Amino acid sequence: MKAVILTGALRTIKKTMRYFKQNVLFSDVHVFACVQNDSNISNSEYEEWLYSELGDHLKSVEWFVPDLKWVHIRDGLLSHMNVSEHTRNYLRNGGSMIEYYQLQLAYMKMAEYEKHGKYDYVIRARTDTIYAKPVDFHWLHWSKEDVAERIETIKTQMILSNMEVKDDKIINYFMNTILSDDIIPNISNIECTVIKNRDTFDISSLHDYIKNGSYLIALRKNLLYIVKRDLFYVIPCLGTMYGFMKYHGSDPNYWWNAENQFDAICYHANITLYQSSTLLDANSVCDYDEKRYFDSDYNIINPYITYCLVRN
């Protein structure tokens, strides 16, 4: 069984729901939501809509309100952070800290529900962001021959794209295209970064690694990600430990932001973080234009898209 932790302000959820159901909501998936109502619709009415869309998949909905309890937690964390007052105000008024607190609240509901049986994977999703590729875990069923064939496909595409072909880069692109075959032709436009990378693999050890290894597959760091349940325990701690995570690779100027806090906690948990994004993907975050991603019927128009943050 897989668990989805769905968090964020409701924002564009009525647009993203179609792709959430299509690409994430497979038969063995349960959803635990912690959401913030930024609409004019009541919580009860929105909750009824969520259950109508998700049915028995939805196991819990918690409505986050930035109340005095949250303010106390937030200000306590900020008081211990060695940052400028400008940064402190940015964090106080932004969503970086809130997103991890919502994650922690949803995680607690998930952990409570596990008295019915433990999950094997956790998927983190946002209300305003879509997985453009099916999260169906097909890679867990690859044979050694499948792995070897895919490695050769990656190498061939890198050569055709005039990219540097080195063992570590091959593995990085192998892991960062694991969601879908159809993004491999776009490999030269995929920006991959790896935190705590391993040495090179032979085919046998790589085959074992994708089933049993300590890794996390992420789209733009902490935006959307997939991780084994046994590795997930520590990540929700950022809800009440935000600002306490650093490692030698942290950006000295922005170690306090949501992405660097995520990098650091994965590093200290000994989780190899494979994260990727294309320019087209990233533009949905910083320069959104719906016509780049969807046609008039809201179908994705580019096969290379792996995620999209839906702004309006």
C-alpha positions as CSV (number, residue, x, y, z in Angstrom):
1,M,0.0,0.0,0.0
2,K,1.1,3.6,-0.7
3,A,0.2,6.7,1.2
4,V,-0.1,10.2,-0.2
5,I,0.4,13.2,1.9
6,L,-1.4,16.0,0.3
7,T,-0.8,19.5,1.6
8,G,-1.1,23.2,0.8
9,A,-3.7,25.9,0.4
10,L,-6.6,24.8,-1.8
11,R,-5.7,27.3,-4.5
12,T,-6.0,25.5,-7.9
13,I,-6.9,22.0,-6.5
14,K,-10.0,21.8,-8.7
15,K,-7.8,22.0,-11.7
16,T,-5.0,19.7,-10.4
17,M,-7.4,17.0,-9.1
18,R,-7.9,15.6,-12.6
19,Y,-4.2,14.7,-12.9
20,F,-4.0,13.7,-9.2
21,K,-6.6,11.0,-9.9
22,Q,-5.1,10.0,-13.2
23,N,-1.4,9.8,-12.2
24,V,-1.3,9.2,-8.5
25,L,-4.6,7.7,-7.3
26,F,-4.1,4.0,-8.2
27,S,-6.0,1.2,-6.5
28,D,-3.6,0.7,-3.5
29,V,-3.3,4.4,-2.6
30,H,-4.6,6.2,0.5
31,V,-4.6,9.9,0.9
32,F,-4.0,12.0,4.1
33,A,-4.6,15.6,3.5
34,C,-3.7,18.7,5.6
35,V,-5.0,21.7,3.7
36,Q,-5.7,25.4,4.2
37,N,-8.9,26.9,2.9
38,D,-8.1,30.1,1.0
39,S,-11.5,30.1,-0.8
40,N,-15.0,31.6,-0.1
41,I,-16.4,28.0,0.1
42,S,-16.9,26.5,3.6
43,N,-14.6,23.8,4.9
44,S,-17.6,21.4,5.1
45,E,-18.6,22.0,1.5
46,Y,-15.0,21.6,0.3
47,E,-14.6,18.5,2.4
48,E,-17.7,17.0,0.8
49,W,-16.2,17.7,-2.6
50,L,-12.9,16.1,-1.7
51,Y,-14.6,12.9,-0.6
52,S,-16.7,12.9,-3.7
53,E,-13.6,13.1,-5.8
54,L,-11.4,10.8,-3.9
55,G,-13.9,8.4,-2.4
56,D,-12.5,5.6,-0.1
57,H,-8.9,6.6,-1.0
58,L,-9.3,9.7,1.3
59,K,-8.6,8.6,4.9
60,S,-8.1,11.9,6.6
61,V,-8.7,15.6,6.0
62,E,-7.3,18.2,8.5
63,W,-8.0,21.9,8.0
64,F,-4.9,23.9,8.9
65,V,-5.5,27.3,10.4
66,P,-2.6,29.6,11.3
67,D,-3.8,29.9,14.9
68,L,-2.0,30.8,18.2
69,K,-0.6,27.2,18.5
70,W,1.1,27.6,15.1
71,V,2.3,31.1,15.8
72,H,3.9,29.9,19.1
73,I,5.7,27.0,17.2
74,R,6.8,29.3,14.4
75,D,8.1,32.1,16.6
76,G,9.9,29.7,18.8
77,L,11.8,28.2,15.9
78,L,12.5,31.7,14.4
79,S,13.9,32.8,17.7
80,H,16.7,30.2,17.5
81,M,17.7,30.8,13.9
82,N,20.8,32.9,13.2
83,V,19.4,34.9,10.4
84,S,18.7,38.5,9.6
85,E,15.5,40.2,10.6
86,H,14.6,40.5,6.9
87,T,14.9,36.7,6.5
88,R,13.0,36.1,9.8
89,N,10.1,38.3,8.5
90,Y,10.2,36.4,5.2
91,L,9.8,33.1,6.9
92,R,7.2,34.5,9.3
93,N,5.0,35.6,6.5
94,G,5.7,33.0,3.9
95,G,4.7,29.4,3.4
96,S,8.1,27.6,3.8
97,M,7.6,26.7,7.5
98,I,3.9,26.1,7.2
99,E,4.3,23.5,4.5
100,Y,6.4,21.3,6.7
101,Y,4.1,21.7,9.7
102,Q,1.2,20.6,7.5
103,L,3.3,17.7,6.4
104,Q,3.9,16.7,10.0
105,L,0.2,17.0,10.9
106,A,-0.8,14.8,7.9
107,Y,2.0,12.3,8.8
108,M,0.6,11.9,12.3
109,K,-2.8,11.0,10.9
110,M,-1.1,8.6,8.5
111,A,0.9,7.0,11.3
112,E,-2.2,6.6,13.4
113,Y,-4.0,4.9,10.5
114,E,-1.1,2.4,10.1
115,K,-2.6,0.3,12.9
116,H,-4.5,-1.2,9.9
117,G,-1.2,-2.0,8.1
118,K,2.0,-0.3,7.3
119,Y,2.6,1.5,4.0
120,D,5.6,0.7,1.8
121,Y,5.9,4.1,0.1
122,V,5.0,7.7,0.7
123,I,4.2,10.2,-2.0
124,R,4.2,13.9,-1.2
125,A,1.9,15.9,-3.4
126,R,0.7,19.5,-3.3
127,T,-2.8,20.8,-4.0
128,D,-1.5,23.2,-6.6
129,T,0.9,21.0,-8.4
130,I,0.5,18.0,-10.7
131,Y,2.5,14.9,-11.4
132,A,2.4,14.8,-15.2
133,K,3.6,11.2,-15.3
134,P,2.0,8.2,-13.6
135,V,3.4,7.3,-10.2
136,D,2.8,3.6,-10.7
137,F,6.1,2.2,-9.3
138,H,6.7,0.3,-12.5
139,W,10.5,0.5,-11.9
140,L,10.2,-1.8,-8.9
141,H,9.2,-4.6,-11.4
142,W,12.2,-4.2,-13.7
143,S,14.3,-7.2,-14.3
144,K,18.1,-7.0,-14.5
145,E,17.7,-7.1,-18.3
146,D,15.3,-4.2,-18.1
147,V,17.8,-2.2,-16.1
148,A,20.7,-3.0,-18.4
149,E,18.6,-2.0,-21.4
150,R,17.6,1.3,-19.8
151,I,21.2,2.1,-19.0
152,E,22.1,1.6,-22.6
153,T,19.2,3.8,-23.6
154,I,20.4,6.6,-21.3
155,K,24.0,6.3,-22.6
156,T,22.9,6.4,-26.2
157,Q,20.7,9.5,-25.6
158,M,23.5,11.3,-23.8
159,I,25.8,10.6,-26.7
160,L,23.3,11.8,-29.2
161,S,22.8,14.9,-27.1
162,N,26.6,15.6,-27.0
163,M,26.6,15.2,-23.2
164,E,29.5,14.0,-21.1
165,V,29.1,10.3,-20.6
166,K,30.5,9.3,-17.3
167,D,29.3,6.5,-15.0
168,D,28.1,8.8,-12.2
169,K,26.1,11.0,-14.7
170,I,24.6,7.9,-16.3
171,I,23.3,6.7,-12.9
172,N,22.0,10.2,-12.1
173,Y,20.0,10.4,-15.3
174,F,18.9,6.8,-14.9
175,M,17.4,7.6,-11.5
176,N,16.1,11.0,-12.5
177,T,14.1,9.6,-15.5
178,I,12.8,6.6,-13.6
179,L,9.2,7.9,-13.7
180,S,8.8,7.8,-17.5
181,D,10.5,6.6,-20.7
182,D,9.2,9.4,-22.7
183,I,11.3,12.1,-21.0
184,I,14.6,10.4,-22.0
185,P,14.7,12.1,-25.4
186,N,14.7,15.4,-23.5
187,I,17.6,14.4,-21.3
188,S,19.9,17.3,-22.3
189,N,17.3,19.7,-20.9
190,I,16.9,17.9,-17.6
191,E,18.7,19.5,-14.7
192,C,19.7,16.8,-12.2
193,T,21.3,17.2,-8.8
194,V,22.2,14.5,-6.3
195,I,22.7,14.8,-2.6
196,K,24.9,12.1,-1.1
197,N,25.5,10.2,-4.3
198,R,26.8,6.6,-4.2
199,D,29.7,5.3,-6.2
200,T,29.0,3.7,-9.6
201,F,26.9,0.6,-9.8
202,D,27.1,-2.6,-11.8
203,I,23.8,-3.8,-13.3
204,S,23.1,-6.3,-10.5
205,S,23.7,-3.8,-7.7
206,L,21.6,-1.1,-9.5
207,H,18.8,-3.6,-9.9
208,D,18.9,-4.3,-6.2
209,Y,19.3,-0.6,-5.4
210,I,16.1,0.6,-7.1
211,K,14.1,-1.9,-5.0
212,N,15.9,-1.7,-1.7
213,G,18.2,1.4,-1.7
214,S,18.0,4.4,0.5
215,Y,16.9,7.1,-2.0
216,L,14.3,9.6,-2.7
217,I,13.0,10.7,-6.1
218,A,12.0,14.3,-6.2
219,L,10.7,16.8,-8.7
220,R,12.3,20.2,-7.9
221,K,13.6,19.2,-4.5
222,N,10.7,19.2,-2.0
223,L,7.9,20.1,-4.4
224,L,6.8,16.5,-5.2
225,Y,8.6,13.4,-4.1
226,I,8.5,9.6,-3.6
227,V,10.2,7.8,-0.8
228,K,10.1,4.4,1.0
229,R,8.0,4.6,4.1
230,D,10.9,3.3,6.2
231,L,13.0,6.3,5.2
232,F,10.3,8.9,5.6
233,Y,10.2,9.0,9.4
234,V,12.6,11.9,9.9
235,I,11.3,14.2,7.1
236,P,8.1,15.4,8.9
237,C,10.3,16.5,11.9
238,L,10.9,19.6,9.9
239,G,7.4,20.7,11.0
240,T,8.7,21.5,14.5
241,M,12.5,21.5,13.8
242,Y,12.7,23.9,10.9
243,G,15.9,25.9,10.9
244,F,17.9,23.3,12.7
245,M,19.1,21.4,9.6
246,K,22.5,22.1,8.0
247,Y,25.2,20.1,6.3
248,H,28.5,20.9,4.5
249,G,26.7,21.3,1.2
250,S,24.1,23.8,2.4
251,D,24.0,27.1,0.6
252,P,25.6,29.5,3.1
253,N,23.2,32.3,2.1
254,Y,20.0,30.3,1.8
255,W,20.5,27.4,4.2
256,W,17.3,28.4,5.9
257,N,14.9,28.0,2.9
258,A,12.6,25.1,2.4
259,E,14.7,23.5,-0.3
260,N,18.0,23.6,1.7
261,Q,16.3,22.4,4.9
262,F,15.0,19.4,2.8
263,D,18.4,18.7,1.4
264,A,20.0,18.8,4.8
265,I,17.5,16.5,6.5
266,C,17.8,13.9,3.7
267,Y,21.6,14.1,4.0
268,H,21.5,13.5,7.8
269,A,19.0,10.7,7.3
270,N,21.4,9.1,4.9
271,I,18.9,9.3,2.0
272,T,20.3,9.9,-1.4
273,L,18.2,12.6,-3.0
274,Y,17.8,12.5,-6.7
275,Q,16.0,15.6,-7.9
276,S,15.3,16.9,-11.4
277,S,13.6,19.6,-13.3
278,T,13.5,20.9,-16.9
279,L,13.3,24.5,-17.8
280,L,9.7,24.0,-18.9
281,D,8.9,22.4,-15.5
282,A,10.6,25.2,-13.6
283,N,8.9,27.9,-15.6
284,S,5.6,26.7,-14.1
285,V,7.0,27.8,-10.7
286,C,8.5,31.1,-11.7
287,D,7.0,32.2,-15.0
288,Y,3.7,30.4,-15.4
289,D,1.7,30.6,-18.7
290,E,-1.0,27.9,-18.9
291,K,-0.8,27.8,-22.7
292,R,2.7,26.3,-22.5
293,Y,1.3,23.2,-20.7
294,F,-2.3,22.6,-21.6
295,D,-4.6,22.8,-24.6
296,S,-8.1,24.3,-24.4
297,D,-9.4,21.0,-22.9
298,Y,-6.7,21.0,-20.2
299,N,-4.8,18.1,-21.8
300,I,-1.0,18.2,-21.3
301,I,0.5,19.2,-24.7
302,N,4.2,18.4,-24.1
303,P,5.3,14.8,-23.4
304,Y,8.5,16.0,-21.6
305,I,6.6,17.7,-18.8
306,T,7.2,15.9,-15.5
307,Y,5.4,18.3,-13.2
308,C,3.5,21.6,-13.3
309,L,2.7,24.1,-10.6
310,V,-0.8,25.4,-11.7
311,R,-0.9,29.1,-10.8
312,N,-4.5,30.1,-11.9
